[in-house]
Amino acid sequence: MSRISIGVVGAGQIGRKHLKKIAEHPDFELAGIADVNRDAVAAQYPQARVFANHLALLDEARPQAVIIASPNQAHADIGIECARRGVDILVEKPVTDTLEAAGQLITETRRSGIKTLVGHHRRHHEQVQKLKALLGEGNIGALVAVSAIWAVYKPDDYFVAGPWRTQPGAGPVLINLIHEIDFLRFTVGEIVAVGAVASNRQRHFAVEDTAAALLEFANGAIGTVIASDSAVTPWSVEQGTGESIEFPFSGESGYRFMGSHGSLEFPTLVRWSQPDGARSWTRPVLSQRLFATTIDPYAAQLNHFRDIIRGTIQSIETVEDGARTLIATLAITEAAETGARIDLLERYEALADGTGQFLPKLRKTP
């Protein structure tokens, strides 16, 4: 079977990760790279064709597929140009920077019929797949609640190197919490309403450094999520899974899934239950460590994209699905600003019918 010609738009941190995986993959052939810093990227990748923008990449290299790893605000425009040329896309998270842009991208991808994948890489973890299966088969009974923590301390030079990270839209909600929201949508089910509070009292930037969200799921479960870039903890999925060498491995779980007949920790996959199914707070709750293999989620994601392109599998996350994650995440910021409980169903429906009317009037709880 012939190799797939693929281009990469954006050679920043995540773009370089994708380029490395493409170079290691037997089923892909790099058609070219597009980056505004063309000369610097060409020096770094002397064997590759490097273009100053995505239009030149698409028109001159003519790839079969493209990975969009550009700044968020460019995702929609690049994706639309790919769609108009019939080029399949893997677009990094968030799918776009605004809901209006997401609507435009969805309209064009539907019209063209191209295949799409959003780069929420956690869906490709073996531990995540195992967790989803356990919850789906009722391993801990009916899910009652989930509690999650994503908290790290980002050093000062992180913000010095990227001053935009101190401004609205670049706090831990949209940079980091969006991963937790997508993870919960994938493993637990659809989020139908959110409430939230946020604070910037640690760093005093114009954007939050800590946020807490209350989530309501379609299956009746409720959840709490805390995200902070200003707390020293071992509780992040990056540290818990050891998915990247940049983050020291802790092996600790930041997630607790609580069910009617037991509980699960993630990512350690420790199951807690009572012997013989007898449930009482006066009886001991015993632990059992379950097993799941560990793989490189970015390599698995690229395998999945290959199979999507070849038509042997359906996308695990289309741009429509990625837009739902964006809807829920942006609603958390909105809820923190307004104090409102925000229902999401109308926004999902607007996404589905292609109207682009993503901002219905807020409803405050009595």
Residue pairs with C-beta under 8 A, 6 or more apart in sequence:
1 27
1 310
3 26
3 27
3 28
3 29
4 27
4 28
4 29
4 64
4 65
4 306
4 309
4 310
5 28
5 29
5 31
5 61
5 62
5 63
5 64
5 65
6 22
6 28
6 29
6 30
6 31
6 63
6 64
6 65
6 66
6 67
7 30
7 31
7 32
7 33
7 34
7 57
7 58
7 61
7 63
7 65
7 66
7 67
8 15
8 18
8 19
8 22
8 30
8 32
8 33
8 34
8 66
8 67
8 69
9 15
9 33
9 34
9 35
9 54
9 57
9 66
9 67
9 68
9 69
9 70
9 74
9 78
10 34
10 35
10 68
10 69
10 70
10 71
10 92
11 19
11 33
11 35
11 37
11 41
11 44
11 45
11 69
12 69
14 69
14 92
14 119
15 33
15 35
15 67
15 69
15 70
17 298
18 67
18 69
18 298
18 302
19 30
19 33
19 45
21 298
21 299
21 302
22 28
22 30
22 67
22 302
23 30
24 299
25 299
25 302
25 303
25 306
27 306
28 302
28 306
30 48
31 49
31 57
31 61
31 62
31 63
31 64
32 48
32 49
32 50
32 51
32 57
32 60
32 61
32 63
33 41
33 45
33 48
33 49
33 50
33 51
33 57
34 50
34 51
34 52
34 53
34 54
34 56
34 57
35 41
35 50
35 51
35 52
36 52
36 53
38 50
38 51
38 52
41 50
42 48
42 50
49 60
49 61
51 57
51 60
51 61
54 66
54 70
54 78
54 81
55 81
57 63
57 66
58 66
58 81
58 82
58 85
58 87
63 87
64 87
64 88
64 309
65 87
65 88
65 89
65 90
65 305
65 309
66 78
66 82
66 87
66 88
66 89
66 90
67 89
67 90
67 91
67 92
67 119
68 74
68 75
68 78
68 79
68 82
68 89
68 90
68 91
68 92
69 92
69 119
70 78
70 92
72 94
72 96
72 97
73 97
73 101
75 91
75 92
75 94
75 95
75 96
75 97
75 101
75 105
76 96
76 97
76 101
76 102
76 104
76 105
78 91
79 89
79 91
79 96
79 105
79 108
79 109
79 116
79 319
80 104
80 105
80 108
82 88
82 89
82 114
83 89
83 105
83 108
83 109
83 111
83 112
83 114
84 108
84 112
86 112
86 114
87 114
88 114
88 115
88 116
88 305
88 308
88 309
89 109
89 114
89 115
89 116
89 117
89 319
90 116
90 117
90 118
90 119
90 301
90 305
91 116
91 117
91 118
91 119
91 319
91 322
92 118
92 119
93 118
93 119
93 120
93 178
93 179
93 182
93 322
93 325
94 174
94 178
94 322
94 325
94 326
94 329
95 102
95 105
95 118
95 319
95 322
95 323
95 325
95 326
96 102
96 105
96 323
96 326
97 169
99 323
99 326
99 327
99 330
99 347
99 351
99 356
99 358
99 359
100 356
100 358
102 319
102 322
102 323
102 326
102 351
102 358
103 323
103 351
103 354
103 355
103 356
103 358
104 356
105 319
106 319
106 320
106 323
106 351
106 354
107 354
109 116
109 319
110 354
115 308
115 309
115 311
115 315
116 315
116 318
116 319
117 301
117 304
117 305
117 308
117 315
117 316
117 317
117 318
118 317
118 318
118 319
118 321
118 322
118 325
119 301
120 179
120 182
120 183
120 186
120 317
120 322
120 325
121 297
121 298
121 301
122 128
122 179
122 182
122 183
122 186
122 237
122 297
123 182
123 183
123 186
123 316
123 317
124 295
124 297
124 298
124 300
124 301
124 304
124 316
125 241
125 243
125 267
125 295
125 297
125 300
126 292
126 293
126 294
126 295
127 241
127 266
127 267
127 269
127 292
127 294
128 183
128 186
128 187
129 292
130 269
130 290
130 292
131 187
131 257
131 264
131 266
131 269
132 186
132 187
134 140
134 264
134 269
134 271
134 290
135 143
135 187
135 188
135 257
135 264
138 259
138 261
139 259
139 262
139 264
139 271
140 257
140 258
140 259
140 260
140 261
140 262
140 263
140 264
140 271
140 273
141 259
141 260
141 261
141 262
142 259
142 260
142 261
143 188
143 217
143 219
143 221
143 257
143 258
143 259
144 221
144 222
144 258
144 259
144 260
145 221
145 222
145 223
145 224
145 258
146 184
146 188
146 221
146 222
146 223
146 224
146 255
146 256
146 257
146 258
147 223
147 224
147 255
147 256
147 258
148 180
148 184
148 223
148 224
148 225
148 226
148 254
148 255
148 256
149 225
149 226
149 233
149 235
149 236
149 254
149 255
150 172
150 176
150 177
150 179
150 180
150 225
150 226
150 227
150 228
150 235
150 236
150 237
150 254
151 226
151 227
151 228
151 229
151 231
151 233
151 235
151 236
151 254
152 228
152 229
152 231
152 232
152 233
152 236
152 238
152 239
153 229
153 230
153 231
153 232
154 229
154 230
158 165
159 165
159 166
159 203
159 205
162 170
164 170
165 171
165 175
165 207
166 203
166 205
166 206
166 207
167 205
167 206
167 207
168 206
168 207
169 207
170 207
171 198
171 205
171 207
171 208
171 209
171 211
171 229
172 208
172 209
172 210
172 211
172 227
172 228
172 229
173 198
173 208
173 211
173 227
173 329
173 332
173 333
173 336
174 329
174 330
174 333
176 227
176 229
177 211
177 213
177 225
177 227
177 329
177 332
178 325
178 326
178 329
179 237
180 225
180 227
180 237
181 191
181 225
181 325
181 328
181 329
181 332
182 317
182 322
182 325
183 237
184 191
184 215
184 217
184 223
184 225
185 191
185 324
185 325
185 328
186 317
188 217
188 219
188 221
188 223
188 257
189 217
189 218
189 219
189 221
190 217
190 218
190 324
190 348
191 215
191 216
191 217
191 218
191 328
191 344
192 216
192 217
192 218
192 343
192 344
192 345
193 215
193 216
193 341
193 342
193 343
193 344
194 213
194 214
194 215
194 216
194 328
194 331
194 332
194 335
194 341
194 342
194 344
195 213
195 214
195 335
195 340
195 341
195 342
196 211
196 212
196 213
196 214
196 332
196 333
196 335
196 336
197 211
197 212
197 336
198 208
198 210
198 211
198 212
198 333
198 336
198 337
199 208
199 209
199 210
199 211
200 206
200 207
200 208
200 209
200 210
201 209
201 210
202 209
202 210
202 228
202 230
203 209
203 230
208 336
209 228
209 229
209 230
210 226
210 227
210 228
210 229
210 230
210 231
211 226
211 227
211 228
211 332
211 333
211 336
212 224
212 225
212 226
212 227
213 224
213 225
213 227
213 332
213 335
214 222
214 223
214 224
215 222
215 223
215 224
215 225
216 222
216 223
217 223
234 240
234 250
234 252
235 250
235 252
235 253
235 254
236 247
236 254
237 243
237 254
237 267
238 244
238 246
238 247
239 247
239 248
239 249
239 250
239 252
240 250
240 251
240 252
240 253
240 254
240 266
240 267
240 268
241 267
241 294
242 249
242 251
242 294
243 296
243 297
251 268
252 268
253 265
253 266
253 267
253 268
253 270
254 266
255 265
255 266
255 267
256 263
256 264
256 265
256 266
257 263
257 264
257 265
257 266
260 279
261 273
261 277
261 279
262 271
262 272
262 273
262 274
263 271
263 272
263 273
263 285
264 270
264 271
264 272
265 271
265 272
268 289
269 289
269 290
269 291
269 292
270 287
270 288
270 289
270 290
271 287
271 288
271 289
271 290
272 285
272 286
272 287
272 288
273 285
273 286
273 288
274 280
274 283
274 284
274 285
274 286
275 283
275 284
275 286
304 313
304 315
304 316
307 313
308 314
308 315
315 321
320 351
320 352
323 351
324 348
324 351
327 344
327 347
327 348
327 351
327 358
328 344
331 342
331 344
331 347
334 340
334 342
334 362
335 341
335 342
338 362
339 364
340 362
340 363
340 364
340 365
341 363
341 364
341 365
342 362
342 363
343 363
346 360
347 358
347 359
347 360
350 356
350 357
350 358
350 360
351 358
